[in-house]
Amino acid sequence: MLVVKSPLSFGIHNFVAALLLASLFGCSTTPVDRDSGEIDAIEAAQRITKNRERAARIVREVMDTVDTEDFESIQASIKQYEVAADLLDEAVKLSSDSLQPRLERFEIRKRVADGYQYIYAMLDQQCAPLEEEGLKPDEDLLRRRIEARLQANRWLRLSQRDMEFHLRNTTIAYQHPRQYWELQQIHVALGDYRGARTALLMMLDQYGPKLSARDRRAAESRIRLYAQKMIDVEG
């Protein structure tokens, strides 16, 4: 069953949530001449596996050590996730037709975005009361809030790119309704209600009869909501 979440449910709950998918898909690469400075298929497969294992280990370490009440701990965890994302960047580049490295990178990128969203929310809690009273918060606080929002949006777009690539280039056999649901959540976080609505329409088109009545109602309700928000923005 899909879990219905509001846009505001992004953040630390996702930041420390599910582990990476663990199954290893076959990685196929084209052998190349060693003299060209590139690696061959065997070396590529070995590096892909090594990078995926290192990234998964980083995720486990973060989930075991992060203190979700401590600002500095969350910042340090984000930096560790960014290292994991770099490892999976290489794995994606080296794999020509393997699905799993890109899906794992999607999860990591989304974790980074969730972390920056949570930092933004923490900083906004300090800024908003002052702004509501007509006072100006400290310049450094404002700067860090802006930076957190920019970083969150950057990583949201990167994760969006991975999921859209996956859904565009695979058949339904390699997809899941949850992936469309996650994509619409990303669109909402970016303020793109048209994209969010399209993602849910695609989910209904692909899985309509297979979804539970509750999930169909949730999707249809949000489709109507996003249509109204689009009208409000354009009007």
Beta strands, then each sheet from edge to edge (+ up, - down):
end
